[in-house]
Amino acid sequence: MLDFFTIFSKGGIVLWCFQGAGVTESFTGPVNALIRSVILQERSGNNSYTHEALSLKYKLDNEFELIFVVGFQKILTLTYVDKFIDDVQLHFRDRYKNELEQKGSLKLLNNSFEFGNEFKMLLREAEASGKAKSPAPMRSFKESEKSQKTVKSMIETKGGDKGKEQKAAKGDQVKAPPTVQKVTVENGNQGLTADEIMLKKREEFFRKHMAAPPEKTRYSKKAGGFGGMFGMLKGLVGSKNLTQADMEPVLDKMRDHLIAKNVAAEIASQLCDSVAKKMEGKVMGTFTTVASTVKQALQDSLVQILQPKRRVDILRDVMDAQIQRRPFVITFCGVNGVGKSTNLAKISFWLIENGFTVLIAACDTFRAGAVEQLRTHQRRLNSLHPPEKHGGRPVVQLYEKGYGKDAAGIAMEAIAYARNQSFDVVLVDTAGRMQDNAPLMTALAKLIAVNMPDLVLFVGEALVGNEAVDQLVKFNQALADHSMSDKPRLIDGIVLTKFDTIDDKVGAAISMTYITGQPIVFVGTGQTYNDLRSLNARAVVSALMKA
């Protein structure tokens, strides 16, 4: 039933693996995808992952820095897998505890982990328990309770309850069932009433907690602070493994803090769950509290999320396109009013400052004044960089066909024009659209599928919280649904606008990056052309974690 089972360290050393009978494909592809998409991206709150036709379940052992992964066909429903992976983890730890406590990759490589026989025994037991818990057959109608009911029992007599009330009003005595006071019989409490037991417990409590033991009366006054100091040290010195119960109060506060900083509620919960799985079982460091340990782990996870998993270097990519004698095409998309046209002009200015020529394609053929707005930006940018300084050629030009035309066709013509006129970059401005507007989302997907831009940037504002999740999920879903390719083009990066208006409520950056897995390429910090910045992940996380 299982395709594979593998145990490896977080350093990437495979300690032991199993491959099912008849399985010829290597499991390195699915496991590498799991590492890239889940473990390195801090998305380990859920212990399952799907890769093509396989379902993967995994478990982290944070004490020994191990990862246990099992893979099976996703069409199968294997109810025993969760318990089975727990059992394998416990048996493997117990058997090789001494070897695992030896730190260092070289020592792990030198050890031999012969776990095959024990694994097969655990697998047989798990499969047997899974068969024993097979669902019971459905009962026939004659075996059900409904078949025992008669027609008479389902007929309600007219005024049945009212008749009883009238009899009671006439003077018939209706005796209420006597109340029975339950008395808990404990050791030494036999024959006592509930009040007497409560009084006895209260006396025991005061005697135990309010009276100082004789041997401590000598230090009861002078050394009270001394005992308090030892109590504080006991809470600081790391002497145990972290458990879910230890972290739960801290993570609850962290979750509320993230939501207050504009992180979407669903994302905040997933982040805290991921940190809990990452930290569970780890030994606390000396002189550290649970709160500081968990906070540092969450901070590291947030920095990891904001670090791009792939490099987005627009200037280098533009130079590569120049070598191929074609323009580099960037498409901007997003909801209404987030600042797509303004930030497109800022990026145009940035590209011109780096010595490139830009063609702006006016593909927003719906909003009144959209073309005129881009023409104003074109005039201002050319006044900042006069054609006389660039061989008499304008560094920015606008390609437009008016309103009401097909946006995909205009973009195609603009790219062809840029190729013929040797423009370096084409910036495609699209109409703002809400994520629920199916016709406009279909038109956007068509524009991207037909023209295949080099970069698709989603422009979103930093003020949104939970709405960011809905926007990005539906934009990506629409691009996937209406694409004509097996591997559809989705959002490649994010431009976050109005970042100067939110103070330390920077949670939208986390939400957007976590949903798409794509980097924030630019951050808009004002209204002028110079107000465009790259994202400093550590500065954002520092603002996010600030009380």
N, C-alpha and C positions, 0 to 999 in steps of 0.2 A: 504493500500500500504506500509506503514512504519512498520517495525518490532519492533523498539523501538526508544525512545528518552530519553536521560538522561542528567541531569545537576548536576555536582559535582565540588567540590573545588579542588584546586591543592594539598590540604592536604589529599584528598581521601574521603571526606565526601560527600555522595550522598544527594543532596538537594531535588531533585524531579526526577521522572522517569515515563515513559509511555510505555506500551507494547501493541502492536497491537492485534486485535481480532484474535483468533485462533493460536497465537504464544505461544508455550509451552516451548521452550528452553530458558534458562537464557541468558541474554546479558552480564553477567560478563566475560565470556571467551573472546569474541571479544573486549570488552573495555579494559580488562587487556592486551591483545596482542597489542592494540593500544598504551597503556601507555608504555609498555616495549620497543616496536620496534620503536616508533616514538617520543613520547614526551620526554622520558628519554634519548633518543639517539640524541636529538637535530636535528630531521629531520622534523620539522614542517613547512618547506617551502611550501609543497604541502598540501592542506587541505583535501585530500582523502586518504583512506587506505582500502585495500582488505584483508579480513580474511575468508578463505574457500569460502562459497557461499554468503557471505555478503559483501556489499560495505558500508563503514563507511565514513561519512563526519563530520568534527569537526571544531569548532571555539574557539579560545582562547580569553577570556576577561581578559586582564592583569591588568586592574584597580582594579577589585574585585577578581582576582585570581580564575576565574571560567573556566570550560571547558564544552562546549555544544557538544554533540555527537548524531548523528542520524544514524540509521542503516536500510538498506533495501536490498532486494535480488538483487544481481549484474546483473541478467539478465534483470532487469527493467531499463528503461531510464526515470528518473524523473527529468525533466528540472527545476522544481520549488524548488528543495531542497536547493540550495545555498541562494536564497532570503528568503526562509522559515526559515532557521536557523538564518539568520540575524534578521528577524522580531521577532522571539522568544527571541533572546538575548536582543533586545531593550525593549520589553514589560516586560520581567522578571526583567531587571535592573530597569526600571522605577517603577515597582510595589513594589519591595522589596529593594529599594535603602537604606532606613534607616537601615534595618536589616543587609544588606551586609556591610555597613560601620562600623559595630561593629566588631572589630578585635577579633580573638580568636576562636578556634575550638569549645569550650564549648558553646559559645553564638550562633554559627551556629546550633549546635545540639538542643539547647533549642527552636529555632524558628520553626514555622510551615509554610511551603511554599505550599499553596493551589493554584495550577496553572492549574488544569485540565480543567475548563470551558474555560478559555482564550486560552489555547493551542488548544482545539478542534475547537474553532472559527477560529483561525489562520490557522489551518490545512484545514478546509473547504474552506477558502478563497484561500489558496495556490493551492489546488486541482482544484478549479473552474478556477483559472487563467491559470493553466496548460492545462486544456481542451480547454479554449478559444484560446490558442496559438497553437493549433494542426496544423500540416502542411497542406497547401492548396493542393487540389487535382491537379494532373497533367493535363495540358491542352491538348486538342486534337490537331491534326495537323492543322485542319481548323481554330482553334482559335489562332494559332501561327503566328508570323510575316512572316515566310518563305512562308506560303501559299498565302500571298498577293503579293509576287514577281512574275513578268512576265518573260518570256524567254528573251524578248527584253531588260529588265533592266539589265540582267546579261551578255549581249554581249557587248564587248568593241569594239568601232569603230576603224578601222585601222588608226593609226596616229592621233588620236583625239587630244591629247595634243600638238603634234607637229604642227598641222594645226593652232591652236590658236597662237602659237609662231610665225609662218610664217606670219599670218595676222598682228600681232603686229609689226613685222619687216618691213612690207610694208608701214606702216604709219597709220594704223587704230588706233584710239585712244582707249586705254583700260583704262577706268576710275576705279581707286581704290576706294573702299568704304570709305566714309569720316570717320575720326577718331572722336570719341565722347569722350570728356574729362568728366569723372565722377566727380562731385563735391558733397562732403558729406555735407548735410544740417544739421547743428546742431543748438541748441538753441542760438539765438543771432548772427548767422552767415549767415542768409538768405540774398541772393543777393551778397555775397562775392565770389570771385574766389578762386581756390585752393591755389594760392600763397599768397593771402591775409589772408586766414585762417591759413596757416602755419606760416606767420609772426606774426599774433596775438597770436598763441599758444607759439611761441618762447618768445615773450615779457612777456606773463603771467608766463612762466617758470622762466625767470630771475628775475622777480619781486617777485616771491614766494620764490625762493631758494637762491638768492644772496643778497637780502636786509634783514637785521636783524630786527625782530619785535621791536617796541619801548620799550616794557616792559623789553626786555632782553639786551638792549644796555648797561645798567649799568655793567653787568657781561661779556660783550662780549670779553674783553681782559684778565682781571685778572682771571675770573672764568671759562675760557674755559676748563682748565684741570679738574675743579670740575664737570662740566657737563659730561665730558668724563668718569670720575670715576663712576658717576651714571649710565651712559650707559653701562659700563662694568659690574656693579653689576646687572643691569637689565638682562643682558645676562647670568649671573651666577646663580642667585637665582631661585630655582625651583618654578614655579608658574603656570604650565600648563601641560596638558597631552601630551605625545609624539605622533606625527602623522607620517604617511608615508612620507609626504613632508619634515618634519624636518630631518628625518633620511636618506633620499635618497642621498644627497651629501656626507655625511660621509660614507655610505655603499659603494658608488661607489669607493671612495678612498681606502677603506678597501679591496674591491674585487680586485682592481688592485694590491694592496700590496701583497695579498695572492698569486696571480698568479705569481708575480715577485719572490716570495719565493718558487716556484716550486709546489704549489698546483694546481691540475688540474682545468682548467677553469670552467668546469661544476660543480665541487664540490664547488669551491669558490662562484659561483652564488647561489647554493642551501643553503650554510651556511649563506650567507648574507640575503637571503629571510627568512630563519628560524629565524634569530635574529630579523628581522623586525617584523615578526608576534609575536614573544615572547615579544617585547618591546612596540608594538603599544598600546596606551592607558594608559601606566604606567605614574605615576606622577614622574617628575624628583626630585631628592633629592636637598636639599639646597646647594648652592654654587657648583653646578656641571654644566658642559656644556653638550650639546648634544653629542659632539665628545667623551668626556671622558666616558659618560654613555654607549654609543653604543660600544665603544672599550672594556670596562670592560665586557659587556654582551657577546661580541664575544669571549673574552679570556676565560670566564667561559664555554662557549659552546665547545670550542676547548679542554679544559681540560676534560670535560665530555665525549667527543668523544674518547679521547685517554685512558680514564680509562676503563679497561676491564669490559664488562657486565657480564662475568662469570670468575671465578678464574681458571687460568691455573697454577697448581702447579705440575710440572713434578716429582719432588723428592717424593712428597707424593703419587702420582699415581703409581710410580714405586714400592714403598713399599706395596701399596695395591695389586699390581699384584704379588709380592713375596708371600704374604699370600695365594693367589689363586694358587700358584705354576705354574705360566706361565710367559713368558717374556712380557715386555711392548714394543709395536711396534710403532716406529715413521717413517713415510714416508716423504721424502723430494721431492718437485717438484718445477718447475720453468722454466723460459726460459733459453736459452743458455748463458753461460758466466757470470752468476750473482754470482758464488761462492758457489754452492751447496756442492761440495765435501769438500772444505776448511772449511766451517762452520759446516759441519757434523763432521769433525775431531775436531773442537773446542768444539762442544757439547760432543763428546766422551771424550775429556780430562776433561771437567767439570763433567761428570758423574763418571769418574774414581776417580777424586779428592774427590768425595762424597761417595766412597766405593762401586761402582757398577761395574759389569763386562759387557762388551759390545761385541756384534757380529755385524759386518758390512756386510750387504748384497749388493754385487756389481751387481745391476740390470741395470746399464747403459751398455748395450751390443752393443751400436752403436758407441760411440765416441772412436777413437783410443787413447790408453793410459789411459783410464778411470780406468781400473782395476789396472794398474801399479801405478797410482797416489794414490789409496786407500791403496795399499800394502806398499808404502813408508810411508804413514801416520801411518799404523799399526806398522811398525818397529820403527818409532820415538817415538810413544806413549809407546810401550813396553820398549824402552830404558829409558824413563823417569820414568816408573814404572816397574822395573825388576821383572820377575816371582819369583825370590828368596824371594822377600818381600811379596809375595802373595801365599805362600804355593806351589811354583813351577808351578803355573798355569798362563799362560799369561792372562792379564786383558782385552786384545783386540785381537779378531781374525777376519779374513776376510773369508767370504763365497763367493766363485766365481765359475762360470762354463764357463768362457771364453766369447767370443763374438758371436753375432748372435743368441743367444738363446732367449726363451720366458721369458720376465722379470717377469711376474706374476707367472710363475712356479718356477723360482729361488727364489722369495720372499717366496713362500709357503714352499719350501724345507728348506730355511734358518730359518724360524720360527719353523718348526718341529725340526730342528737340535738344535736350541737354547733351546727348551723345554726339549729335551733329555739330553743336556749337562749342564742344569741349568744356562744358561746365564740370566742376569737380564733384559737387554735391547737389542732390535734389531733395528738398524738404517738402513733403506732401502734407498739406493742411486739410483735415477732414472735418465734417460737421459734427458738432456735439450731439450726443444721443444718450438717452437713458438706457440702462441695461435691459429694461423690460420691453423696449420698442423693437419688436421682432423684424419689421420691414427694414428699418435702418441698420439693425445689427447684421441682417443678411447682406445689405449693400456694402457694409464695411468688410465683411468676410470676402465678398466677391472682389473688392478692390485689392485686398492683400493677396488673394489667391491668384488673380490675373497678373499682377505686376511684380510679385515676389520681391518686396523691398529687402534691403540688407539688414535693416533694423526696424522693429516695431516698438515704439515707445508709448506707454500708457501715461497720460498726464492726469494726475490726481492731486487733490488738495490735502494739505496736512490737517485740516480741521475735522475731517470725517473720522468716525470711530467704527462702529459696527457696519456702517454702510460700505466701507472700503472692501469688506469681505464679499458682500453681495455683488458689488460692481466688478471686481476682478474675476470672481468665479464665473459670472455670466458673460463677461467679455471673452474670456478664454474659451468657455463652452461654445459660444456662438462661432468663434473662429474655427474651432475644431469641427463643429457640426456642418458648417457650410463650405469646408475646404474640399477641393477636388483631389487632394493628395492623401496618400496613406500616412504620411507624416506631416500633419498640418502645421502651418506657421502660427505660433502663439505669441504672446507678449514677450519681448526680449529684454525689456528694461523699463524703469519707471522714472518719470520726472515728477518730483514732489514740489508743488507750488505753495505759496503763502506760508512758507516756513518761518518767516519773521513775525507772524501774528500769533503764535501759539505758546510763547514762553517755554515752559518745560514740559508741556503736554505733547510729547513727540511720539506717542504710541502708534500713530497711523503709519509711521515708517516701519515699525515692527510688523504690523498687521499685513501691509501690502507685500513686504518681502517674504513673510512666512507663507502667504497664500500662493504666490507665484513661484517662489524659489529663485526669482530673478533679482538682480541688483538695482539699487537706486542710482541712476547714472548722474542726474543733476538735481540740485535743490534750488528752488527760486526763493530769493531772500529780499525782494524789493521790486520797484517799478522801473528802474533804469536798466539799460542794456548790460551794465556791469554786474548786476545783482544775480549772478549765477554761480553756484558753488558746487564742488564735489562733496559727497557726504563723508563726514568724519565719524566712523562707527563708534569709537570710544567716547567721543564727546556726546553723542546722542544717548548712549547707554548711561553715561554719567548723569545727564539731565533727567533721564527716565527713572533712575534709582534714587534721585535726590528726594528727601522727605518733603 
